[in-house]
Amino acid sequence: MKRKSIGTRHEMIVQPTFIIGTFQEDGSPDFAPITWVSKTCERDSDHQNLIIISMYGTKQTKQNVQRTGQLCINLATREMLHLVDYFGQTSGKDGKKDAIPYTWEKAVCVEAPTLTQSPWVCECEVAQSVTTGESDTFFCRVRNVQVDERIDADAWGLDLTELDPVIYSGKYHSIGECLGEIGDYYKVQEKSAD
């Protein structure tokens, strides 16, 4: 294989698409799509994970997170793409985002709204934030995770094809198939060498 340089593009840093839910000061829900989401480990001894969310600019959702320190991360599915586009094209600074129908409910463990349509929701509280230029990165402790009751959540590692998440890399993508677990391919290679 011969590669060529294409500059400083970053579309191969693929990102799941989430819709972040926060409450406005008047108690109304505010949602915004965010794809700059990852995780890190705070303490390895008790597997305490932190969700990392970066938000750029002065969006209302970012201001709500800064004010309350609480948010819900709603996984966006293919069926929710109309919400992703709507929430991304409208501003919470202009009032309620209610031009298209959707349903929400209050989270179980934090003061933030969840989207009823999302099959996977992570309820979080901000533990720390870091500002870099016009971006704020929030390191969030997970307080609760909700998953669609039809999904088998007993085993470690959900089958993402069941959740049908939207993946963003400059364009929207979906996941086609589950390829296996860590170690599956090494085991096959090891057996074929015998």
N, C-alpha and C positions, 0 to 999 in steps of 0.2 A: 504494500500500500504506500502510495506517495501522497503526502498532504500538502496543502497550500495555505498561506496566511490570508486571513480575511479581516484583519484589524482587531478591534477590541470588543467585538460583539459577545453577548453572553446568553444567547437563547438556549444553549444546552444546559444551563443551570435551571432545569425545569422546576416548576413550582405547582403544588396543589393549589386550587382556588378555594378560598374560604370567604365567607361573609361574616364580618365582625359585627356583633350586636352590642350596643351600648344604650344607656338611657340618656335622653336630653334632660336639661335642668327641670323642665315641666313634667317629667315622668313619661314622656312619649318615647317610643322606640326609635332608634336610628341604626341603620345598617349600611355597611360599605364593603365592597369586595377588596380583599387584600391577598396578595400572593407571596409576599415576602414573609414566609412563615417557616420556622425550623424548630429544632429542639437541642438542648444540651443537658448535661447532668450536673446538678448542683453538688450532690454528695453521692459517691459511688456506694458507700456502705449500706444505704437504705434505698438505693435506686430512685432518688428524688429527682425527677426530670423537671426541667423548666422549658416552657414553650417560648420561643423567641419570635417576636412580631416587630417588623420595621414598618413605619408609616412615614411617608414623605409629605412635605408641604403643611398646609394649615387646615386640612379637612376637619369637619365637625366631629367625626368619629374619633380622631386622634385627640382632639380637645376634650372630648368626653372621657376617654381613657385617662388622660392626664388629671382630670378633675376627680374622677371616682376611683380609679385604680381597679376597676372591675369590668369584665367583658366576657362575651361568649364567642367562641370560634365555631361557626357553623360550616360544615363541609358542603361545598356546592357540587351538585350532581348535574348530569346532562339535562335532566328535566327542569333544573333551576336556572338554566342559562339566561332566560328572560329576566330573572331577578338580578343576576350578576350584572347584566347590561344596564338594567334600570337603575339599580343602586349606584352603579359606577358613573352614570350619566347625569344624575341629579345630586344636588347638594343639600345636606341637612341644614345648612345655614339659611336656606330658602323656605324652611318650614317642614312640615311632615311629609314624608315620602309615602304617599298613599294614592298615587294616580293609577296604580294597577293593584289588583287584589292579591293579598298574601295573608297568612295567619301567623301569629306569634304567641308565645307564652313566656311567663317569667321563669328564669332559671331556678333550679332547686337550691343551689348553695351560694350563689352570688347575686348581686343586684344588677342584672343585665337580662336582655331579652334573647330568646332562642327562636329560630324559625321552625315552625311545625314541619315544613317540608324536608328539613335536613335529616339524613339518617344517622349522622354522627355529630355530636356537639360536645365541645370541651369548655367547661366553665372555669374561668381563671381570675386570679388576683395578681396585680403587678407587684413583683418583689423588688425590682430595680429597673431604672431606665438610663439609657445613654444617648446623648445627643451628638450626632455627627453631621455638621452642616445643617441642611434643612430636614434631615431624617431623625426620627426618634425611634430607638429600639427598646422594646419593652421585654424584660425577662419575667415571665409569668409562672406562678405556681398553679398547678392543676388542682382544683378543688373537687371536681366531679366530671365524669365523662358519661354521656348518654348515647346509647346506640339503639337503632331500630330493633324492636324485639324479634323481628324475623331473621336477624343476622346472628350467626353462631359466633358469639363473643367469648366462649369458654376457652378456646385454644389461644395460644400466644400468636399474634399476627393475624389480623383480619384479612380475608380475601377481598382485595380492593375491587375486583371485578363485580362483586356483589353490591358494593357501595356505588359503583359507577361514577367516580369523582371526575371533575373537570381538571385537566392539567393545563397550565399556562406556560407558553414559551414564545411570547409575541403573538401567538394565535392560540385558540382553544383546541385541546386534544382530549381524547378519551383513552382508557386503558383497554387493550384488546383481550389479554388472557393472563392468567396466573402461571408463571413459569416454574415455580417450585420454591423450596425453602433453602436457607443457607446450608451448604454442605451437600445438597442433592447431586450437584454436578461433579463434585470431587469424588463422591462415593461411586458414581457411575464410571468415572475415569479410572479410579482405583481398581474396580472389579474387572474392567476390560484389560487392565495391565496384567492381571493374574493369569 
